[in-house]
């Protein structure tokens, strides 16, 4: 009975998983071949290709659907590119398909001759014997026959032991059997791999058949999809940015009264924040107006309202089906390089701008009379603000839980609540154990109206007799007070503190500037430098009191349970009523909450003042850089979230992957093809910072409220210094996960970036420019990848990693990658090849990027796919180039432009891609032309200066 229940549960789980995470398999797939084609010129064989269009039954017009590759000089071509109608496509038995056959004079298809066409319905194919149709190709006048076209429903099987040349010679196509099983029959029983999910839509599918080294056939499906996260993640980030900046403005208001200088700076900073908030609100409103679109085409990359949206973010999956083997999947995410295209690259990208900004900030702090804080201290201030804001309500909640357990007289509940309260309170105290908070409080005190420094009352000789204290936030060993307006650089913290603590006969300044004796009420208290230490330490003392009270109550409870004389028991009950546990705990718990709140208020004001100085001395450059960083990070996070969700869906049933996920995390390898020349240097500098900032992101898997698609969309929470992406899963799917993941353990991702420029601009950079940026990026990220592998090998058995046909050890691959990184070699694409291989071997997430995720990205992805077919699935070497040509002639990545008209530069609906990718030969020709152009330019310059 238990077995039957288990089977029923697994069947239900499989059904839910399939509905939510797995798309339906294609309804119809078929292959094409032609016989006895008649070329336009009688003395030559045609270069044949077939355009496939669907006749819309309602509107009665043609909609282009697919196109085969070109088979050169063959009157009986058998096309390796098939035709697929995915489950989402509204195909029915009545759907009419028109096949148009052309004789292409060249691969660009710019000059081609129409040979004829044939039409059939999907129902005709399904009802035909052996699901195979032979149709006459009729010319445009409908009279002359230009040959026949054979349409065969794809089936999985083994090809007869025939010579490979049958594909490209004059052997009649009927000698080539159908090569695939019906996808809607045999494949459905073994389809249990989650493919895509609720965040992916609008699939574009391609199907190919290629021969293996043992004369069998493999079926290769490419499926490219858009990702709803292209817009949803940036919109959520914009809302969080707005919320964080509005909170920052409120914190600045709550700083209290400041001296005129600081008050003016505060107003200017608040105005800047207000400008950013208004700009982000306008952008968010514009994004909310966009409906239907799920990606940003490259023609819109410099559009302001879309600057937070990644360019051409798509997922691509290659599924390989071989006879008597389990299907294999290879995923990759393609996206344009995260960069601030709207803001431009005239002055470089983020990496260069941030370096220059930090170098100049000291002079800014002098000009604005601010204290210079290093990036580390600014980051620490943001961390303290974030942590205390998170822990304070948590401590309050845990304290209330402790009181509730006391009211219920539950000793186990009391111990558990106390343990949780102690852990979070100790974390709270440890966070604030930093001299930055103490020094910032002193600086804030000195910025209050009426503050009088000692050097204003001392002679220069007296003032010079004191030694200054070292301030952590300054590279000049100056104190927080020394940088404030009206204070000499020679004034030390000791002197300032002496003024604050000098009670006998010292004077303070009143609001109107006049002197006032100390025995009168001062404008504000003299600053006690040790006050923060006392307030901060009070939290720990209050916690100790709570612990002591709980121990006392439990000891008394234990003593009551021991046998005692009757009279003594009556005395115990009288003196210690069990009902007063809550009342006895209430005073120390209340004091603890009050102390925590007092500490939070002081720390919040101190850290807000640090950030005020950071913002004040960086006007306006710091705000522009923050906006640029927000834009780049938004694009990078959208891509990362897309890749993480895709990888999670694919690994739901892989226990080794799930173990690796919660023990170590995943590596996310970004492959960049940007050149180190002209504007693309700025793009690469932006991308480097954006990818590095992804280290601040963690993921959490949550249980969805319902199985509705709207409840399965990832959610982002947090602030700029730390974001969490929550990925909801259906309840039944969520229950199958390891306990650590179900418990909400943060899941880390380790982003690494490798860049190798491959275009003609990189040729110029390597000959006449500087490629040190690329070399530094590759070296730094190699070290990060090596550290990740070391951590992985220590915590996870290597048996958890996927198996590949190529048995090269990962450690050996890393050594080879390290050698290539330090080798001075032009356009060393081996770096990208090895890094990509390591990523797949480590269960990682693969990304490929160039400027717009079109030409260079497509060339790289298709080459990688063919290499995988060769290395992992024994693709015949005679078919490698043909397979590459098939994928590149009208490849899935080329269909990125299916809504993008590259000629008009406009977005059009339901318009297929007319762009074809240039063969490598054309790229070589363009490189030669470039060299000629460079030589002519040098000759011209020499002639000019002679």
N, C-alpha and C positions, 0 to 999 in steps of 0.2 A: 504493500500500500504506500509506504514511504517513497519507494522508487517511482511509482506512478505520479505521486504528488510532485516529486522533484522534477520529473520529466515535464509535467504540465507547467510548472513554474518556469523552467528553462525555455519551454516553447513560448510562453507568454513574454518572457524577457527578450527572446530572440525577435519576437514580433514587434515589441515596442522599440527595440534597438533598430530594427530594420526601418520602421516607420519614421523614426526621428533622425537617425544618423545615416541611413543608407538610402541612396536614391534608387529608383527602380532601374532595372536594366533596360537597354535599348529595345524598342518594340520590333524594329526591322533593321537589318543590316544586309547589304548585298554588295557583290563585287561586279566589276565590269570588264568586258573584253570585246574586241572587235575582230571581224574577219573580212578579208578581201576589200580593204579600204582602197578607194581610188583617189590618188593625189591630184592636186590641181595641175601639176605638170606630169605628163605621162612617163617621163624619163626618170622619175625619182620616187622614192618611197616617202609616205607622209610622216611628219612629226605629229603624232596624234595626241589629242587631249579631249576630254569630255566634260562639258559643263552640265551640271545637274540643277534643274529648277523644278519647283513645285507650283502647280496651278491652284491658286486660291479658289475654292468652289463658290465662295460667296461674292468676291469682288471680280472673279474671272480675270485675274492678271497674274503674271509670272513673278515668283519670288525666288531669287537665286539662293541655292541651298549648299552646293558643294562643287568641287572641281577636282579632277584627277591630276596626276603629274603628267608631264610630257614624255611619251615614249618615242625616241628618235628613230627615224628611218626603218619603220616596221609597218607593213600593211596588215599584220595580224597581231596587234598589241594586246598584251594582258596587263592591266593596270594594277599596281600594287596598292594604290589608294582606293579604299572602298567608300561606301556611302552608308551613313547611319542616321536613323531617326530616333533620337533619344525619347525616353518615356514622357518627358515634359512637352514634346512636340505634338501638336494636335493632328496627328496622322490617323487615318482611318482606312478601311478597305476601299473607300471611294476616292481617296486622295490620288490625284493624277501627277505623274512624274514625267517631265520632259527631259530627254537626253539630247544635247546638241554637240555634235562632233566637229572639231576644228583641226585644220592643218596649220600648225604654228611654224612660221618661218624661222623664228629664233625663240630663245627661252624667255625673253621679256614679254612675249605674246602681243607686242605692239602691232605686229603685222601678221595676221593669221587669216586663213581662208575658211569660210564656212563650208563644210562638206555635206551636212544633212542632219536630220534629227529623227527621233522616234519617241513615241509616247506610250505609256502603259499606266495602269492603276496598281496600287499596292495589293488590292484584292486579286488581280490577275496573277501576280507573282506568287501569292500564297496558295492559290488554287492550282497552279501549274504543276505538271508532273515533275517530281524531284525539285520543286520550287525553283524552276529554271525557265527563263524566257529567251527566245531568239527572235529579235525584231529587225525588220528591214529599215535601213537608214535612207530616208527620202530627202532629196534636195529641196530647196526652197520652193520650187514650182510644183513639188509633189509628184513628179513624173519619174525622174531618173533615180535609180538605186545606187547609192555610193558604198554599199557593203552591208554588213549586218553587225548588230551589237548583241552580246550575250549578257543577260542579267541573271546572276546566281545568288540565291539566298545563302548567306555565309553560314557554314557549318564547320565544326571542329573535327578534324580527322587527319590522317596521314596521307601525304601525297605519294603517288606512285614513284617507284625508283626510276626517275627519268632524269635526263641530263638537264642541268641548269639552263642551258641555252634555249630550252623550249620556251622560256619566258620572253625572249627577245628575238627569236627567229621566226621562221614562217610556219612552224608547227601549228595546225588548227587548234583553236582554243578548246574545242570539245574534248581534246586529249588531256586537258588539265582538269582534274576533278574539282568539285567544289571543296573548299578548304576549311570551312568552319562549321561547328554545330550551331543550331539555332540558339541564340542567346536566351530566348524566352523559355527554353526547355531544359537542356542538360545543365547549363550553367547555374540556373536558379537554385538547384539543390545544394550546391557547394558554395554559394555566395553568402558568406557570413562575415565579411570584412566591412566595417563601417567606412564608408567612402567620404561622404560629405554630410553636412548637417544644416541646421536652421540658419546659419550665417552665410551660406553660399547659395547663389542663384544664377539664372541665365546661363546654363551650361552650353558650351560649344564643343562638339564631339567630332573626332576624326578616327577613322579605322584603317589599318594597314595590314597587309599580310606579307611576311618576309620569310625567306628560306634559311634554314639552319645548315650547319656543316654536314649533318647526316641526311640531307635532302628531305627533311620534314618541314612543316610549316608552322610558324607561330603567328598568332593574331595579336596585334598591338593596337590598343585604344588610347588615344589622347583625349583628355577631358579638361577643358579650361573653364573656370567659373569666376564670376565676380564675387566680391565679398561685401556684405552689408556693413562690415566694420570700417570700411573706407570712410563712411560718413558718421556712423554712430559713435565710434571712439573719439574722433576730434570734437564732436558736439558735446560729449560728456566732459572731455578735458576743458573745453571752453567754459562750460558751466562751473567746473572746479576752479579754474583760474579766476573767474569773476568772483566766486565765493571767497577764495583766499585773499584776493586783493581788497575786497570790501571789508573783510575781517581785519586786514592790515591797517586800513584807513581807520576803522573803529578803534583798534589798539592805539594808534597814534593820537586819536582824540582823548583816549583815557590816560595818556601819559601825565595829564595834569598841567598845571601852569608852568611855563618855561620862560626863560629870559627872552627879551625881544629878538635877539639874534637867532636863537634856536626855534622860537615860535615862527619866525619868518621862513626858516628852512623847512619846518614841519608843514606849513601851508603850501610851500612850493612842491614838496614831495607828495602831499595829498592831492594837489592839482594834477601832478603827473600820473598818479595812480588813477585818478578820475578819468583822465584821457584814455588810459589803457582799458579801463572798465567799459567806457562808452564804445570804444573801438571793437572790443570783443563782443559786446552785446549786439552791435550792428552786424557783425559777422555771423553770430549765432542766429540772428533773425533772418539773414539771407539764406543760411543753410537750411533753416526750417521750411523755407518756401520751396526747396528743391524736392521733387517727388519722382519716383521711378528710376532715377539714375543711381547706379551703385558704384561708379568709379569716375575718376577725373581723367579725361583724355589729355594727351600731351599738349594739344593746342590751347588748353586752358591753364597751363602750368604757371603762368605769370598773372593770373587773374586774382585780384585781391580777396574777393569774397570766398575763394576756394584755396587760399594759401595754406590752410591747415590740413587739407586733404591730400593724401599721397597720390602720386601720379601712377595711373595704370596698374593699380594693385589687383593682381589676379592670382589664383591658384592653378597649378597645372599638375595633373596626375597622369602618369603613363602606366597602364595596366597591361601586363604581358601574360598571354595564355598560350601554353605549350602543351602538346599531347602528353597525357598521363602525368602532368605535373601541376602542383598548386600554383594558382595565379600569384604573380608578384606585382607589387605596387612601388612606384617611385614618385615621390612628391617633391614639388619645388614651388616656392612663392616668388613671383616676379613683380618688381615694383621700381618705379623711378627713384633715383637717388634722393633721399630726404634732404631737401635744401630749400632755402628761402628765395625762390625765383623772383617773387614780386619785389623784394627788397634789393635784389641784384647782387653783383659780385665785384663791383668796381674797386672796393677796398679790401677784397678778400672774403673769406668765410669765417665761421665762428672760431675755429682754432687760432687763426692769426689775430682776429679782432679781440678775442679774450686775452691773449698774451700781451698785446699792445695796451689793452685797457688796464690790466693789472700793473703794468710798468708805469703807466701815467697816473694811476689813481693816487699815488702819494702827492704828486703836485696838485691834483684836484683837491685833496684834503687840506693842503695848505691854503689854496685859494678860497675855499669855503670855510676855513677855520674849523675843520672837523678832525676827529681822531681817525687815523688809518687803522683799519682792521684787515687782517689777511683773509684770503678766501677760506682758509681752514676755520678761522674764528667766526666768520659770517655763516658758514655751513653749520658750525656748532650751535650758534644762536638759533638758527632755523630748526635744528634738531631738538634743542631744549624746548622751544615753543611747541613743536609738534608733539613731543613726548608727554609734556606736562598736561597739555590739552586733552590727550588721550587717556592718561592715567588718572587724572583727578576725578572725573565722573566714575571711572571704574573702581577706584578706591572707595568712593562714597557708596556705590552699589554693594561692594563686598562688605563694607561695614554694616550696612542695613541687613545683609544676609546673616551676618554674625549675630545681630540682635534678634533676628527672627529665629535662628537656631536656639538662642538662649531662652526665648519665650516658649519654645516647644520642648525645652529640657532634653535636647538631643545631643548627647555627648559626641557621637560620631560626626553629626552635622556641625557641631561647634568646632571640632578639630579640623575638619575639612575647610570650613569657612575661614578659620584663623590662618591656616596654611596659605590659602589663596591671598588673603589680605596681607600677610607678612611678605609673601613673594612680591606682590605688586608695590607695596610700600617701600621695600628695600630697593626695588628697581627705580622707584621715584627718587629716593634719596641719593642713589648712586648717580642718576642723571644730573642732579644739581651739584654734585661734588666737583665743582670746576671753578677755578679762580676767575674765569671770564665773567660769571654772574656777579661775583663780589666786586670786581673792578668796574663793571658796568654800572652797578648801583652807586658807586662813588662818583662816576662820571655824570650820572643822571642828577645826583645831588648838586654837583657843581654847576649844572645847567639851570638850576632853579633861580627864580628872581631873588635878588638880595644876597646871592652868594658872594663872600668876600675872601679872596685868597690872601695868604699871609704876606705875599710879596708886595701887596698894596699898602701894607702897614710897616714894612721893613725897608731899611735902606738897601741899596743894591749890594753893599758889602755884607749886610746881615743875610740877605737872601742867598748870596753865593756861598754861605758857609754850610748850607745843608746839602745833603746828598740825596739824589732821587732814587726812587724805587723803580724796578723794572716792570714794565707793563707788557703782558703777553700779546696784546693786540697790536703792538708796534714793533717794527723792525729797528726803530731808532732808540729802543730802551727808554721810551718816554712813558709817563703815567697817563691815565685817562684825562687827568685834569690839565696836563701840560698843553694839550692841543686845543683847549677851549679858548674862545675869544676873551681877551682881557687878562690872560695868564701868561706870564713869561715862561719860555722854555726851561728856564733854570729852576722853576718852582717844582718841588717834589711832592709826592704823595704824603710824605711825613709832614711837610709844612702845611699842606692843605688840611690834613687831619688834625694837626695841632691847632689850626684856627678853629675847626669845628668843635674841638674838645676843650678849648681854652675858655674856662668858665670865669676865672678871676679877672674882672676888669676889662674883658674883651668886648668889642662892639660888633654889632651886626648892622646891616643896612635895612632900613624900612622901605616900604613900597614906594615912597616918594623920594627915596635916595638919601634921606637924612640919617645921621647916626642915632642909634638907640642903645641905651645901656642894657646890659645883660639881665639886670634884675627886673626889667620890664618884659612883657610878653613879646618874644621875637617873631619875625615873619614866619620862620619855620624852624624846626628843631635843628640843633647842631648835629652833624652827622656822626654816628657812632660806627666806626669801621667794623667793629666786631658784632654789630647787631645782626648781620646776615648769618654769621656763624651760629649765633644763639637760636635764631628763628629756624634755621635749617636743621640744627641738632634737635630742636624740640619735637620734630616729627618722629625721629627715632626714639626719643624718650617716651613720647605718647604711645608709640607702638609697644614698647617694653611694658608700659603700664597695662595695656590691654592684654598682652600675653600673660603677665603676672596675675591679672584678675581671672582670666580663663583657667590658669593652672590652679588657682585657689578654689574656684568653684568646682572644678573636677575633683580636687583632693577632698573637698567637703562631701561631694557626692559619693566618692568611694568610701569615705569613713562612715557615712550613713548606712551603706550596704553591709558593713561589718557588724557581727553580733555585739551588742553593748547592753549594759544593765538598763532596766526599764526606766529608772529615774533619770539616768544620764541621757538616754534617747529622747526623753521628753524635753530636757534642757536644750539638746541640739536642735530639735524641731522648733522649739520656741525661739531660739536665738538665730536660727538660719532657716527661714522658710524657703522651700524650693521654689516658691512662686516669685521670688525677688531676683532671680538670675538676671533677667533683662534690666531691672532697675539698678542692679549693682554694676552692670556693664555699661549702662548708658553714659555716665559721666566721662570715663576715659575714652570711649568711642567718640562721643561728641567733641571732646577736646582734640582728638586726633584729626577729625574732619575739619575742625576750625584751623588747626595748625597747617594742615595741607592746603587749605584755601588761602591762608595768609602767605604761605611760601609761593603758591602759584601766582598770586597777585604781584608779589615783589619780583619774582623771576620773569614774569611776563612783561612787566614794565622795563626791567633791565635789558632783556633781549630785544624788546621793541626799540629801545633807545639805540642799541647796537645797530639794528637794521636801519634805523633812521639815519644814523651817521653814514652807513654804507650807501644808502640811497642818496643822501644829500651831497656827498662828495663825488657821486658818479653821474650827476645831472649834466646833460641829458643822455650821455652815451650809455650809461648803465641800463636805462630803461629801454633804449632801442635794442641793446644786446639781449635783454630778457625777452622782449617780444620775438626777436629772431630765434632765440633758443626754444621758446614755446612752440613756434611754428615747426621747426625741424623735429623736435621731440614728438609732436603730435603725429607727424607723418611716420616716424620710426615706430612709435608705439602701435599705431594701427596695423602696420605690417607685421610686427612681432605678435600681436594678439591673433591675427589671422593665421600665422604659421603655427602658433601654439595650439589653437583650437583644432586645426587640421591634423596636427601630429597626435593630439590627444584622442580624437575620434578614431584615428587609424590604429592606435595602440591600446584600445580599451580592453581587448581580450589577451593582451601580452603581459603576463605577470612579471616577467623580467623587466620590461619597460616601465611598468608602474612602480616597481621596486626602485629602479634607478631614479625615477621622477621624484619620489619623496625623500630618498636618502641623499642624493647629490644635486639633482636638477638636470636640466638639458642645456646642451650647447646650441647656440643659434649662430650659424656661420653665414655672414653676409659676404657675397662675392661681388666686388665692384669692378667695372670695366671702364671707369672714368680715366681720362688722360690727365697728366699733370701739366697742362698747357692752357693758357687763357682762362676763360670763365670756369672751366671744369676744375681748375685748382680750387676755386672758391667753393664749388659744389662738394668736392672731396673734403675740404676743411669743415664744411657744415656737417657732412655725413659722419665724419669721425667723431665729432662731439655728440651728435644725435644718437649714434650707436652706443657710445660710451655711457650716455645718460640712461640707457636702458638697464644699467646695473641697479638703478634705484627702483626697479619694478619687480614685484613678486606676483604670483598667481595663486588663487585659491579655488578649489572645486567645491561647489555648493549644490544642495538639492533644490531643484526647481520647485516653485509653488505648485505649478500644474505642468502638464505636458504640452501646453499651448506654445506655439512657436515664439510668441512675444515674450514668454517667460524664460526662454532659453537663450536670450541674447546676453552676451557678456556685459558686465557692469564694471565701471572704474570708480574707485574712491581713493581719497588721500589728498596730498598736497605736493607741491613741486619737489620737495626733497624725498618723497617716498609715495609711490602709487601702488595700489593693489588692484589687480584685475580679477574679478570673480566670474568663474565660468560655471553656469548652472547646467545640471544634467537631469534627465528624467529620473523619477524616484527609483524605479526598478533598476535602471542602469547605475545610479549612484550607489545602491546597496551592494553592488558587486565589487566596489573599490576597496583597497586596503584600509584598515582602520585609521592609519596615520593621515591618509588623504581625506577620509570622511570626517576626521576630527578637526579639519580646517588648517592643517599644517601649511605654512607658506611654502610654495614651490618656486625655486629659484631658476632663473635662466641666465646663462653666461654668454653674452654677445661677443663675437669676435668678427673683425673686419679684415679682409685681405683684398688688396687692390692691385691690378695690373692693367695699365692702359694698353689697348690693342689697335687703336685706329691710327690714321695718318698723322693726327695731331701729336700723338705720343712719339712718333718718329722724330718730329721736330723737337719735342721736349728732350728726348734722349741725346740728340745731336747738338742742340744749341741751348737747351734750358737746364732745369734743375729737377731731379727726381728724388731729392732727399725726403720729401714729404711721404712719398709712396714707400720708400725704404724704411722710414721710421715706423709707419703704420704697420707694415708687415712684420717687422721685428718685434714690436710691442705686443701685437696680437698673437704671434706665435708663442711668446712666453706665456700669455694667458691660456692659450689652448693646451700647452704642455702642462701647466699647473692644474687645469681641469682634469686632464687624463690621469695625472698622479692622484688627485683626490678620488676620482672614480675607481681607479684600480685598488685603492685602499679600502673602499667601502662596499663595492658591488662586485660580485664574482663575474669574471669575463664571460661566463656561460649565459649571462643575461643579455649580452649584446647579440645583434643579428648575425646570421651566418651568410657568407658570400662565397661564390665559387673561387674567387681570387683569395688565396690564403695568406697574403702578406700580413705580417704582424703589425699591429697598430704602432707599437714602439718603433719598429723599423720605418714605418711611414713618417712618423714624427721626426726621426733623425734625418730622413731625406728632405722633408720640408724645411727643417732648420738649415740644412746645407744650401738649399735653393734660395732661402731668404737672404743669406749673407753673400751669395754669389752675384757678382756683377755681370748680369746677362740681360740683353735687351729683350723686352716683351717676354719675360720669362713666365709663360702661361702654365708651366709645371707647378708653380706655386698654387694656382687656382685649382688645378686638377687634383693635386695631392690633398689640399685642404678640403675640397669637396668630398673626396673619398673617405678621409678621416671622419668628417661630419656624419656621413651615412653609416659608417662602421660604429659610431658612437651613439646611434639612435637620435641624432641631432635634427635640427630644423634647417633646411637649405633655402637661402635667398640668393637671387641674382639680380643685379641692378646695373643700369647705365644711366645716361641722362634722362631718358624717357621710357625705359623698359620696352623698347621696340627692336630696332635693328640689331645692335650688338648683343642685347639680352637674348634675342631669338636665336642668333647664330650660336651663342654659347649653350643655350638650353638644348637645342637640337643636336649639337655635337656631343654633349654629355649623354643624351638619351641613346644615341646610336652606339656610343662607347659602352654603355651599360648593356645594350643588347648583344654586343660583341663579346664582352667579358663575362657576363652572367648568363646569357642564354644562347651562346654559340651561333650568333648571327654569321652567316657565310660571308667571307671576306669579299666575294664577288658581289654581294648585295649591300655592302656598307655604303658605298657612294650613292647607290640608287636609293637606299633608305634615307640617307641624308637629303638627297634631292627631293624626295617625296615630302618630307617634313618641312622643307624650306620653300617648296614651290607655292603651296598655299597652306602653310602650317598653322597649327592651333595658335601659336603665339602671334602669327600674322593677323589673326582674327581679333587681336586686341583692337584693331582699328575698325571693327565691324560697325560701330556707331560713329566712326570718325572718318570724315572725308578729307584725306590728306591733300587733295587738290584745292578744295575750297576752304579748308581750314575751319569747317563748321561741323557741328554735330547733327547727324541725320539718323532717323530711326529706320531700322530694318534694312539698312544698306550694307551689303557684304563688302568685305575688304577688297579694294582693287589694287592694293600695294603688294608687290612681289619682292622677295628678298633677293638681293644680288648674289650670284655665285661668288665663290672665293676668287675666281679668275678676274672678275670685274674689280674686286677690291685691290688685287695686285696691280691691275692696270691703273687704277686711280692713284696708287702709291707711286708708280713710275711717273705718271704725269706730275705728281707733286714734286718729285725730285727734279724733273725738267724745269718746273716753275722756279724752284729754289736756285738752280744753276743760272737761269736767265736773270733772276733778280740780283744775284751776286755780280754777274757780268755788267748789269746796268749800273750798280753802285760803283763798281770799279771805274767804269767809263765816266761816271759823273764826277768823281774826285780826281781824275787825271787831268 
